[in-house]
Amino acid sequence: MKDRFERHKQPWTASEIDKLHTLAKKGMALKAIAKALTRSEESVKTRAKADGLSIAKLH
């Protein structure tokens, strides 16, 4: 868990945003998207909300 916040407050790159949109459209879970982008779930959730994306919530 040591490397978890290494990217703290890093700006989103265009490729990360594209990947976020692609994964969200595929219906991937928040946790899986966060892991794929190596970002926190909170960061992914905030960015998705800002872009008007809905992310599947798996229970």
N, C-alpha and C positions, 0 to 999 in steps of 0.2 A: 504493500500500500504506500510505500515511500515515494514512488514516482507519480502518485495520483494528481498532485497539483503543480506539477512541473510546468504545465502550460497555462497556469493561472492568468486570467485576463488577457489572453492572446487574441488578437483580432482574427476574425474568420476570413479565410481565403476564398476566392471564387470557386476553386475546385471542391473545397469542403462544403460550401453552400450547395453546389450542384449535387454532391453526393448525398447531402441531407435531404434534398428534394426527391431524389431518386429513391432512396430507402424509405422515406415517409410514404411515397406513392405506392410502393410495394407492400405497404402495411406492416413493416417491421416494428417490433416493440421498441420503446424508448431505451431500455437497457442495452439492447443489441445495437441500436444506432449510436448510442454514446460510446460503446466499446469500439465500434468500427471507425469512429471519428477520433478516438482517443480524447474525448472530452467528457466533462461531467454530465450527468443526466439533467441537472438544473440548467446548464449552459445550452444543451440541445433543446430543452423545453422552451427556454426563453427565445432562442433564435427561431424556432419553428413558429412560435406565437407571433413574433415580429413579422415573419414572412407569410403569415396566414395559413400555415400548414396544420393539419391535424395528424397527431401521431397515435397509433393504436396503443391502447393501454391493456396489456395482458395481465390478468389477475391470477 
